[in-house]
Amino acid sequence: MKRSAGTKPSRVFIDAPKAREGSVAAEYDSRRDATLAEAGYLTLRFWNNDVTGNLEGVPRIVCEACEARLPSPSHRFTAGPSLSVTGEG
């Protein structure tokens, strides 16, 4: 895909961790989120029961996050259809 000069790609990191609890896990997630944010990534975290129990909502949230991070329409990629939750162009 060809990008206009001066634009950055959308960067989203999706995390679906096993059940982790406690301050050690929270501290680890916080440090990793900060590191990824410095590199320009947005972290989306979904628990396993969210992924398996919300098969429409989780992909919709991911698509919305990706679309929100795209450059303005005048600077978007020039090839390919937009993402669709339903699998249609």
C-alpha positions as CSV (number, residue, x, y, z in Angstrom):
1,M,0.0,0.0,0.0
2,K,1.2,3.4,-0.8
3,R,1.0,6.2,1.8
4,S,1.2,9.9,1.4
5,A,4.4,11.5,2.5
6,G,4.5,12.4,6.2
7,T,1.8,10.0,7.4
8,K,2.3,7.1,9.8
9,P,0.5,3.7,9.6
10,S,-2.1,2.8,12.2
11,R,-0.5,0.7,15.0
12,V,-2.6,-1.3,17.3
13,F,-1.4,-4.1,19.6
14,I,-4.1,-6.6,20.6
15,D,-3.5,-8.5,23.9
16,A,-5.7,-11.4,24.9
17,P,-3.9,-12.6,28.0
18,K,-4.7,-15.6,30.1
19,A,-6.3,-14.7,33.4
20,R,-3.6,-12.8,35.3
21,E,-4.3,-11.2,38.5
22,G,-2.4,-9.1,41.1
23,S,-0.1,-6.2,41.2
24,V,2.8,-7.9,39.4
25,A,0.6,-8.6,36.3
26,A,-0.8,-5.0,36.4
27,E,2.7,-3.6,36.8
28,Y,3.9,-5.7,33.8
29,D,1.0,-4.7,31.7
30,S,1.5,-1.0,32.6
31,R,5.2,-1.1,31.7
32,R,4.5,-2.9,28.4
33,D,1.7,-0.5,27.5
34,A,4.0,2.5,28.1
35,T,6.7,1.0,26.0
36,L,4.3,0.2,23.1
37,A,2.8,3.7,23.4
38,E,6.2,5.3,23.0
39,A,6.6,3.3,19.8
40,G,3.2,4.6,18.6
41,Y,1.0,1.6,19.4
42,L,-2.4,1.6,21.0
43,T,-2.9,-1.4,23.3
44,L,-6.3,-3.1,23.2
45,R,-6.7,-5.7,25.9
46,F,-9.5,-8.3,25.9
47,W,-9.9,-11.1,28.4
48,N,-10.5,-14.6,27.0
49,N,-14.1,-14.6,28.0
50,D,-14.6,-11.3,26.1
51,V,-13.1,-12.8,23.0
52,T,-15.1,-16.0,23.2
53,G,-18.3,-14.5,24.5
54,N,-18.6,-11.3,22.4
55,L,-17.8,-12.4,18.8
56,E,-19.4,-9.3,17.3
57,G,-18.3,-6.7,19.8
58,V,-14.6,-7.4,20.0
59,P,-13.9,-7.3,16.3
60,R,-16.0,-4.1,16.0
61,I,-13.9,-2.5,18.8
62,V,-10.7,-3.5,17.0
63,C,-11.9,-2.1,13.7
64,E,-13.1,1.1,15.2
65,A,-9.7,1.6,17.0
66,C,-7.8,1.0,13.7
67,E,-10.0,3.3,11.7
68,A,-9.7,6.0,14.3
69,R,-5.9,5.9,14.1
70,L,-5.9,6.2,10.3
71,P,-4.9,9.6,8.8
72,S,-7.6,11.9,7.6
73,P,-9.4,10.8,4.4
74,S,-7.2,13.0,2.2
75,H,-4.1,11.1,3.5
76,R,-5.4,7.5,3.7
77,F,-3.9,4.6,1.8
78,T,-4.8,4.6,-1.9
79,A,-5.5,0.9,-2.4
80,G,-7.9,-1.7,-1.0
81,P,-11.3,-1.6,0.6
82,S,-11.9,-0.6,4.2
83,L,-12.1,-3.2,7.0
84,S,-15.5,-4.5,7.7
85,V,-16.7,-6.4,10.8
86,T,-19.1,-8.5,8.7
87,G,-16.4,-9.5,6.3
88,E,-17.7,-7.4,3.4
89,G,-15.6,-4.9,1.5
